[in-house]
Amino acid sequence: MVGSLKGGSGKSTVTFNLAVWLTMADQRVLAVDLDPQATLTDVADVRREEGWQPPVTVVRRDQLPEIDLSDYDEVVMDVGTADMDSLKLAIRMADRIVVPVPPSQADIWSTQRFIRFIQAIAADDGQQPEILGFINRGDTHTAVRESDEAAAALVALPGIKFLKPRVAQRTVFRRSFSEGLAVFELDPRNKGVREWNALAAALYPHLIE
């Protein structure tokens, strides 16, 4: 599951890029769009209409009862906070929850609340998912220190594992998303691709060893 309590953290972009990357790594991937905004569904539709390969399979919540999740190697879920029932469902389904954290104090506070929210929901089921966080939409200018400060604060939060790879706020992510492409498909030489690859390697080291 890719989620947070705040909008604008880049959840749908991360989920979509993960789905494409995992598919290219020869995994059978199902993407689940649990956000009422349906951004993940929209970008998958653009990808299909443009004929980009490989396709990404995206389903909505009402389709889940018809699907055997064991048919897939990886299931990635994009979820917002507008539908709290879907958010709670995703938490109960998830083995891992990835939290993109933009570099601001407000996002650190929100992440802290989200950790407590996850723990309270999961406690009812007696099984806590692993929670991982990374700095997303970080600063590109070395003189700006907000990303470093947010990373230091994220490290100090209990209940979440800090991932060192940092993804910056780059135009290439918006451009690729609007065209139905993963960032590494649109411009393989872009700095954002190196950042993305480092994050994917941290999340799925077994696929690149």
Buried (B, 14 or more C-beta within 10 A) or exposed (E): BBBBBBEEBBBBBBBBBBBBBBBBBEBEBBBBBBBBBBBBBBBBBBBBEEEBEEEBBBBBBEEBEEBEEEEBBBBBBBBBBEBEEBBBBBBBBBEEBBBBBBBBEEBBEBBBEBBEBBBEBBEEEEEBBEBBBBBBBBBEEEEEEBBBBBBEBBEEBEBBBBBEBBBBBBEBBEBBBEBBBBBBBBBEEBEBBEBBBBBBEBBBEEBEE
